[in-house]
Amino acid sequence: MASSFPSTDLIDMRSDTVTRPTEGMLRAMVQAEVGDDVFGDDPTVNRLQTVVAEMLGKEAALFVPSGTMGNQLALRAQTRPGDQIVLEDGAHIYRYEAGAPAALCGLLVTCITAPGGLLDWPQVEAALNPDNVHCAIPAMVSLENTHNQAGGRILPQANVEQIARESHSRGLRVHLDGARLWHAHVATGLSLAELAAPADSVSVCFSKALGAPVGSVLAADAATITKAHRFRKMWGGGMRQAGILAAACLYALDHHLERLAVDHEHARMLASGLDHTGLKVNHPVDTNIVIIDVAGQGRDEALLGHLESRGVLGVGFGPGRVRLIPHLEHEDADIERVVQVLNSFTGAGS
Ligand SMILES: *Cc1c(COP(=O)(O)O)cnc(C)c1O
Protein backbone atom coordinates (compact mmCIF):
# COMPACT_ATOMS: atom_id res chain seq x y z
CA MET A 1 0.00 0.00 0.00
CA ALA A 2 1.34 3.45 -0.83
CA SER A 3 0.62 4.56 2.74
CA SER A 4 3.37 2.27 4.02
CA PHE A 5 6.00 4.13 1.98
CA PRO A 6 7.57 7.47 2.89
CA SER A 7 5.39 10.02 1.16
CA THR A 8 6.67 11.66 -1.99
CA ASP A 9 4.99 13.65 -4.72
CA LEU A 10 7.09 11.93 -7.30
CA ILE A 11 5.58 9.07 -9.28
CA ASP A 12 8.67 7.07 -10.21
CA MET A 13 7.91 4.73 -13.10
CA ARG A 14 11.46 4.42 -14.40
CA SER A 15 11.58 0.79 -13.34
CA ASP A 16 10.07 -1.77 -11.00
CA THR A 17 13.52 -1.83 -9.35
CA VAL A 18 12.95 1.49 -7.55
CA THR A 19 10.57 -0.01 -4.98
CA ARG A 20 11.56 0.49 -1.36
CA PRO A 21 11.16 -2.19 1.32
CA THR A 22 7.91 -1.96 3.27
CA GLU A 23 7.82 -1.91 7.06
CA GLY A 24 6.76 -5.54 7.14
CA MET A 25 9.67 -6.48 4.90
CA LEU A 26 12.14 -4.52 7.03
CA ARG A 27 10.85 -6.29 10.14
CA ALA A 28 11.38 -9.68 8.46
CA MET A 29 14.94 -8.61 7.59
CA VAL A 30 15.72 -7.47 11.13
CA GLN A 31 14.40 -10.72 12.57
CA ALA A 32 16.20 -12.99 10.08
CA GLU A 33 18.28 -15.81 11.48
CA VAL A 34 21.69 -15.51 9.84
CA GLY A 35 25.06 -17.24 9.53
CA ASP A 36 28.07 -17.13 7.21
CA ASP A 37 26.72 -18.17 3.81
CA VAL A 38 30.21 -18.65 2.36
CA PHE A 39 30.44 -21.51 4.87
CA GLY A 40 26.91 -22.55 3.84
CA ASP A 41 25.74 -21.62 7.36
CA ASP A 42 23.02 -19.08 6.72
CA PRO A 43 19.68 -20.78 7.47
CA THR A 44 17.61 -18.06 5.79
CA VAL A 45 19.62 -18.19 2.56
CA ASN A 46 19.38 -21.99 2.64
CA ARG A 47 15.63 -21.80 3.13
CA LEU A 48 15.22 -19.34 0.24
CA GLN A 49 17.27 -21.60 -2.05
CA THR A 50 15.17 -24.64 -1.10
CA VAL A 51 11.86 -22.80 -1.48
CA VAL A 52 12.75 -21.30 -4.85
CA ALA A 53 14.20 -24.54 -6.26
CA GLU A 54 10.95 -26.25 -5.34
CA MET A 55 8.74 -23.47 -6.76
CA LEU A 56 10.66 -23.63 -10.05
CA GLY A 57 10.69 -27.43 -10.10
CA LYS A 58 14.50 -27.66 -10.12
CA GLU A 59 16.92 -29.73 -8.02
CA ALA A 60 18.93 -26.89 -6.57
CA ALA A 61 19.23 -23.12 -6.40
CA LEU A 62 21.81 -20.44 -5.60
CA PHE A 63 21.24 -16.98 -4.11
CA VAL A 64 23.11 -14.28 -6.02
CA PRO A 65 23.39 -10.48 -5.74
CA SER A 66 21.84 -9.65 -9.12
CA GLY A 67 19.94 -11.01 -12.08
CA THR A 68 22.98 -10.30 -14.20
CA MET A 69 25.11 -12.58 -12.06
CA GLY A 70 22.44 -15.31 -12.12
CA ASN A 71 22.26 -15.19 -15.90
CA GLN A 72 26.01 -15.10 -16.43
CA LEU A 73 26.59 -17.97 -13.99
CA ALA A 74 24.07 -20.00 -15.99
CA LEU A 75 25.97 -19.26 -19.18
CA ARG A 76 29.40 -19.86 -17.65
CA ALA A 77 28.43 -23.12 -15.93
CA GLN A 78 26.79 -24.67 -18.99
CA THR A 79 29.04 -23.62 -21.86
CA ARG A 80 32.74 -23.41 -22.73
CA PRO A 81 34.63 -20.39 -24.05
CA GLY A 82 34.32 -20.32 -27.83
CA ASP A 83 30.84 -21.87 -27.86
CA GLN A 84 27.87 -20.32 -29.64
CA ILE A 85 24.85 -19.05 -27.73
CA VAL A 86 21.66 -18.01 -29.52
CA LEU A 87 19.28 -15.40 -28.16
CA GLU A 88 16.80 -12.74 -29.17
CA ASP A 89 18.26 -9.38 -30.17
CA GLY A 90 16.51 -7.46 -27.39
CA ALA A 91 17.59 -9.93 -24.68
CA HIS A 92 18.81 -8.42 -21.41
CA ILE A 93 21.74 -10.87 -21.46
CA TYR A 94 22.89 -9.41 -24.77
CA ARG A 95 21.92 -5.74 -24.39
CA TYR A 96 22.24 -4.83 -20.73
CA GLU A 97 24.84 -7.03 -19.07
CA ALA A 98 27.90 -5.00 -20.07
CA GLY A 99 29.22 -7.51 -22.58
CA ALA A 100 29.50 -10.27 -19.96
CA PRO A 101 28.76 -13.16 -22.35
CA ALA A 102 31.95 -12.15 -24.20
CA ALA A 103 34.01 -10.87 -21.26
CA LEU A 104 33.16 -13.43 -18.58
CA CYS A 105 32.05 -16.46 -20.59
CA GLY A 106 33.99 -16.15 -23.86
CA LEU A 107 30.85 -16.84 -25.86
CA LEU A 108 30.05 -16.10 -29.46
CA VAL A 109 26.57 -14.60 -29.40
CA THR A 110 24.19 -14.98 -32.32
CA CYS A 111 21.18 -12.67 -32.10
CA ILE A 112 17.84 -13.18 -33.77
CA THR A 113 15.41 -10.32 -34.29
CA ALA A 114 11.98 -11.78 -33.57
CA PRO A 115 8.72 -9.88 -34.08
CA GLY A 116 7.59 -8.68 -30.63
CA GLY A 117 10.61 -10.46 -29.13
CA LEU A 118 8.74 -13.74 -29.36
CA LEU A 119 11.25 -16.31 -30.62
CA ASP A 120 10.08 -19.52 -32.26
CA TRP A 121 11.94 -22.71 -33.14
CA PRO A 122 12.35 -22.15 -36.91
CA GLN A 123 14.16 -18.86 -36.16
CA VAL A 124 16.43 -20.54 -33.63
CA GLU A 125 17.14 -23.48 -35.91
CA ALA A 126 18.15 -21.16 -38.75
CA ALA A 127 20.63 -19.37 -36.43
CA LEU A 128 22.41 -22.46 -35.07
CA ASN A 129 25.82 -23.10 -36.54
CA PRO A 130 26.24 -26.30 -38.53
CA ASP A 131 28.41 -29.11 -37.19
CA ASN A 132 31.47 -27.93 -39.09
CA VAL A 133 35.06 -27.43 -37.99
CA HIS A 134 34.91 -23.79 -39.19
CA CYS A 135 32.14 -22.87 -36.76
CA ALA A 136 31.68 -22.18 -33.07
CA ILE A 137 29.92 -25.09 -31.40
CA PRO A 138 26.24 -24.35 -30.62
CA ALA A 139 25.87 -24.85 -26.87
CA MET A 140 22.93 -22.90 -25.57
CA VAL A 141 19.69 -21.14 -26.39
CA SER A 142 18.63 -18.43 -23.95
CA LEU A 143 15.05 -17.18 -23.66
CA GLU A 144 13.57 -14.27 -21.70
CA ASN A 145 10.12 -14.43 -20.08
CA THR A 146 8.63 -11.91 -19.73
CA HIS A 147 10.54 -10.01 -22.39
CA ASN A 148 11.52 -6.58 -21.09
CA GLN A 149 12.62 -4.86 -24.30
CA ALA A 150 9.48 -6.09 -26.09
CA GLY A 151 7.25 -4.53 -23.41
CA GLY A 152 6.80 -7.26 -20.81
CA ARG A 153 5.58 -9.76 -23.39
CA ILE A 154 4.87 -13.33 -22.31
CA LEU A 155 6.50 -15.97 -24.51
CA PRO A 156 3.92 -18.44 -25.76
CA GLN A 157 4.61 -21.57 -23.70
CA ALA A 158 4.27 -23.74 -26.84
CA ASN A 159 7.23 -21.85 -28.36
CA VAL A 160 9.30 -22.34 -25.21
CA GLU A 161 8.50 -26.05 -25.16
CA GLN A 162 9.31 -26.60 -28.82
CA ILE A 163 12.55 -24.62 -28.66
CA ALA A 164 13.64 -26.61 -25.60
CA ARG A 165 12.66 -29.99 -27.05
CA GLU A 166 14.48 -29.38 -30.33
CA SER A 167 17.50 -27.79 -28.63
CA HIS A 168 17.81 -30.69 -26.20
CA SER A 169 17.62 -33.21 -29.03
CA ARG A 170 20.71 -31.47 -30.50
CA GLY A 171 22.56 -31.53 -27.18
CA LEU A 172 22.10 -27.83 -26.41
CA ARG A 173 21.27 -26.38 -23.01
CA VAL A 174 18.36 -23.98 -22.54
CA HIS A 175 18.49 -21.05 -20.13
CA LEU A 176 15.49 -18.97 -19.15
CA ASP A 177 16.06 -15.39 -18.02
CA GLY A 178 13.04 -15.22 -15.75
CA ALA A 179 13.77 -11.89 -14.05
CA ARG A 180 10.02 -11.31 -14.47
CA LEU A 181 8.81 -14.91 -14.70
CA TRP A 182 6.56 -14.01 -11.73
CA HIS A 183 4.53 -11.81 -14.05
CA ALA A 184 4.05 -14.57 -16.62
CA HIS A 185 2.84 -16.81 -13.78
CA VAL A 186 0.33 -14.29 -12.44
CA ALA A 187 -0.92 -13.30 -15.91
CA THR A 188 -1.31 -16.80 -17.36
CA GLY A 189 -2.13 -18.86 -14.28
CA LEU A 190 0.56 -21.36 -15.28
CA SER A 191 2.65 -22.37 -12.27
CA LEU A 192 6.25 -21.19 -12.01
CA ALA A 193 7.34 -24.82 -12.30
CA GLU A 194 5.34 -25.29 -15.51
CA LEU A 195 6.84 -22.13 -16.99
CA ALA A 196 10.38 -23.20 -16.01
CA ALA A 197 10.05 -26.89 -16.88
CA PRO A 198 11.35 -26.74 -20.47
CA ALA A 199 14.55 -24.92 -19.41
CA ASP A 200 17.64 -26.46 -17.82
CA SER A 201 18.35 -23.33 -15.79
CA VAL A 202 16.24 -20.36 -14.79
CA SER A 203 17.10 -17.09 -13.06
CA VAL A 204 14.54 -15.01 -11.16
CA CYS A 205 14.80 -11.50 -9.61
CA PHE A 206 13.41 -10.37 -6.27
CA SER A 207 14.59 -6.78 -6.59
CA LYS A 208 12.01 -5.77 -9.18
CA ALA A 209 8.26 -5.74 -8.77
CA LEU A 210 8.43 -8.20 -5.86
CA GLY A 211 9.93 -5.31 -3.93
CA ALA A 212 13.01 -6.79 -2.23
CA PRO A 213 16.02 -4.46 -2.04
CA VAL A 214 18.56 -6.95 -3.43
CA GLY A 215 18.70 -10.49 -4.70
CA SER A 216 18.19 -13.04 -7.46
CA VAL A 217 18.21 -16.82 -7.57
CA LEU A 218 19.54 -19.21 -10.19
CA ALA A 219 17.88 -22.65 -10.22
CA ALA A 220 18.96 -25.74 -12.18
CA ASP A 221 20.11 -29.35 -11.74
CA ALA A 222 22.45 -29.96 -8.82
CA ALA A 223 25.59 -30.38 -10.96
CA THR A 224 25.04 -27.05 -12.72
CA ILE A 225 24.44 -25.27 -9.42
CA THR A 226 27.64 -26.75 -7.97
CA LYS A 227 29.61 -25.34 -10.91
CA ALA A 228 27.80 -22.01 -10.69
CA HIS A 229 28.61 -21.86 -6.97
CA ARG A 230 32.36 -21.99 -7.69
CA PHE A 231 32.07 -19.28 -10.36
CA ARG A 232 30.02 -17.17 -7.96
CA LYS A 233 32.98 -17.30 -5.57
CA MET A 234 35.41 -16.53 -8.39
CA TRP A 235 33.37 -13.49 -9.45
CA GLY A 236 33.17 -12.12 -5.92
CA GLY A 237 29.52 -12.97 -5.35
CA GLY A 238 30.00 -14.89 -2.10
CA MET A 239 28.13 -13.02 0.64
CA ARG A 240 28.32 -13.57 4.39
CA GLN A 241 25.22 -12.88 6.58
CA ALA A 242 23.12 -12.67 3.44
CA GLY A 243 20.08 -14.00 5.30
CA ILE A 244 19.11 -10.38 5.93
CA LEU A 245 18.57 -10.09 2.17
CA ALA A 246 17.11 -13.57 1.71
CA ALA A 247 14.52 -12.77 4.40
CA ALA A 248 13.29 -9.89 2.25
CA CYS A 249 12.99 -12.25 -0.72
CA LEU A 250 11.00 -14.81 1.31
CA TYR A 251 8.76 -12.03 2.59
CA ALA A 252 8.22 -10.83 -0.99
CA LEU A 253 7.11 -14.29 -2.10
CA ASP A 254 4.53 -14.42 0.68
CA HIS A 255 3.23 -10.87 0.36
CA HIS A 256 3.97 -9.42 -3.07
CA LEU A 257 3.67 -12.18 -5.64
CA GLU A 258 -0.06 -12.44 -6.23
CA ARG A 259 -0.49 -8.66 -6.01
CA LEU A 260 1.40 -8.28 -9.30
CA ALA A 261 -2.06 -8.55 -10.89
CA VAL A 262 -2.62 -4.97 -9.64
CA ASP A 263 0.46 -3.75 -11.53
CA HIS A 264 -0.79 -5.51 -14.67
CA GLU A 265 -4.15 -3.75 -14.31
CA HIS A 266 -2.36 -0.43 -13.79
CA ALA A 267 -0.28 -0.97 -16.93
CA ARG A 268 -3.48 -1.65 -18.91
CA MET A 269 -5.08 1.49 -17.42
CA LEU A 270 -2.09 3.55 -18.55
CA ALA A 271 -2.19 2.19 -22.09
CA SER A 272 -5.95 2.41 -22.51
CA GLY A 273 -6.15 5.88 -20.96
CA LEU A 274 -3.98 7.41 -23.68
CA ASP A 275 -6.09 9.57 -25.98
CA HIS A 276 -3.13 11.61 -27.18
CA THR A 277 -2.79 11.22 -30.92
CA GLY A 278 1.02 11.60 -30.87
CA LEU A 279 1.58 8.89 -28.27
CA LYS A 280 0.93 5.21 -28.92
CA VAL A 281 1.52 1.92 -27.17
CA ASN A 282 2.42 -0.39 -30.04
CA HIS A 283 2.63 -3.62 -28.10
CA PRO A 284 0.05 -5.74 -26.29
CA VAL A 285 0.26 -4.95 -22.58
CA ASP A 286 0.65 -8.49 -21.27
CA THR A 287 2.04 -7.57 -17.84
CA ASN A 288 3.52 -4.51 -16.07
CA ILE A 289 5.52 -2.75 -18.78
CA VAL A 290 4.25 0.04 -21.02
CA ILE A 291 6.41 1.35 -23.85
CA ILE A 292 5.13 4.53 -25.43
CA ASP A 293 6.11 5.34 -29.00
CA VAL A 294 6.52 9.08 -29.48
CA ALA A 295 6.14 10.21 -33.06
CA GLY A 296 8.70 12.74 -34.25
CA GLN A 297 12.40 13.49 -33.91
CA GLY A 298 13.63 14.15 -30.35
CA ARG A 299 10.13 14.06 -28.92
CA ASP A 300 11.00 11.19 -26.57
CA GLU A 301 13.32 13.61 -24.74
CA ALA A 302 10.58 16.24 -24.76
CA LEU A 303 8.09 13.76 -23.32
CA LEU A 304 10.49 12.75 -20.55
CA GLY A 305 11.02 16.43 -19.70
CA HIS A 306 7.26 17.07 -19.73
CA LEU A 307 6.71 14.12 -17.37
CA GLU A 308 9.55 15.10 -15.03
CA SER A 309 8.42 18.70 -14.70
CA ARG A 310 5.06 17.33 -13.54
CA GLY A 311 6.52 14.87 -11.06
CA VAL A 312 6.50 11.70 -13.16
CA LEU A 313 9.63 9.75 -14.07
CA GLY A 314 10.02 7.38 -17.00
CA VAL A 315 13.05 6.22 -18.98
CA GLY A 316 14.07 6.57 -22.61
CA PHE A 317 13.99 3.12 -24.17
CA GLY A 318 15.59 3.57 -27.58
CA PRO A 319 14.88 6.32 -30.10
CA GLY A 320 11.28 7.49 -29.92
CA ARG A 321 10.38 5.22 -27.02
CA VAL A 322 9.63 5.94 -23.37
CA ARG A 323 9.10 3.14 -20.85
CA LEU A 324 6.81 3.36 -17.80
CA ILE A 325 6.49 0.62 -15.19
CA PRO A 326 3.81 0.77 -12.48
CA HIS A 327 4.83 -1.08 -9.30
CA LEU A 328 3.84 -1.76 -5.72
CA GLU A 329 4.17 1.84 -4.57
CA HIS A 330 1.44 2.98 -6.99
CA GLU A 331 -2.29 3.27 -6.44
CA ASP A 332 -5.13 3.90 -8.91
CA ALA A 333 -4.93 7.68 -8.29
CA ASP A 334 -1.25 7.72 -9.36
CA ILE A 335 -2.11 6.00 -12.61
CA GLU A 336 -4.91 8.49 -13.29
CA ARG A 337 -2.50 11.36 -12.69
CA VAL A 338 0.08 9.89 -15.08
CA VAL A 339 -2.58 9.43 -17.77
CA GLN A 340 -3.57 13.10 -17.41
CA VAL A 341 0.03 14.23 -17.63
CA LEU A 342 0.63 12.10 -20.74
CA ASN A 343 -2.49 13.41 -22.43
CA SER A 344 -1.45 17.02 -21.77
CA PHE A 345 1.84 16.60 -23.68
CA THR A 346 2.21 19.23 -26.39
CA GLY A 347 5.62 18.21 -27.66
CA ALA A 348 7.11 21.59 -26.80
CA GLY A 349 9.35 20.40 -23.97
CA SER A 350 8.16 21.32 -20.50
C1 LIG B 1 16.51 -6.60 -14.59
C2 LIG B 1 16.73 -7.76 -15.48
C3 LIG B 1 17.79 -8.64 -15.26
C4 LIG B 1 18.81 -8.49 -14.14
O1 LIG B 1 19.15 -7.23 -13.78
P1 LIG B 1 20.05 -6.90 -12.49
O2 LIG B 1 19.95 -5.43 -12.46
O3 LIG B 1 21.39 -7.42 -12.76
O4 LIG B 1 19.43 -7.58 -11.30
C5 LIG B 1 17.91 -9.71 -16.10
N1 LIG B 1 17.04 -9.92 -17.10
C6 LIG B 1 16.00 -9.10 -17.33
C7 LIG B 1 15.05 -9.41 -18.43
C8 LIG B 1 15.80 -7.99 -16.54
O5 LIG B 1 14.79 -7.16 -16.79
PDBQT file of the ligand as one rigid body, heavy atoms in Angstrom, charges set to zero:
ROOT
HETATM    1  C1  LIG A 401      16.507  -6.602 -14.594  1.00  0.00    +0.000 C 
HETATM    2  C2  LIG A 401      16.728  -7.756 -15.481  1.00  0.00    +0.000 A 
HETATM    3  C3  LIG A 401      17.792  -8.640 -15.261  1.00  0.00    +0.000 A 
HETATM    4  C4  LIG A 401      18.806  -8.493 -14.139  1.00  0.00    +0.000 C 
HETATM    5  O1  LIG A 401      19.147  -7.228 -13.780  1.00  0.00    +0.000 OA
HETATM    6  P1  LIG A 401      20.047  -6.896 -12.491  1.00  0.00    +0.000 P 
HETATM    7  O2  LIG A 401      19.948  -5.427 -12.459  1.00  0.00    +0.000 OA
HETATM    8  O3  LIG A 401      21.391  -7.421 -12.762  1.00  0.00    +0.000 OA
HETATM    9  O4  LIG A 401      19.427  -7.582 -11.304  1.00  0.00    +0.000 OA
HETATM   10  C5  LIG A 401      17.908  -9.708 -16.100  1.00  0.00    +0.000 A 
HETATM   11  N1  LIG A 401      17.039  -9.918 -17.097  1.00  0.00    +0.000 NA
HETATM   12  C6  LIG A 401      16.005  -9.104 -17.334  1.00  0.00    +0.000 A 
HETATM   13  C7  LIG A 401      15.049  -9.413 -18.435  1.00  0.00    +0.000 C 
HETATM   14  C8  LIG A 401      15.804  -7.987 -16.540  1.00  0.00    +0.000 A 
HETATM   15  O5  LIG A 401      14.786  -7.163 -16.786  1.00  0.00    +0.000 OA
ENDROOT
TORSDOF 0
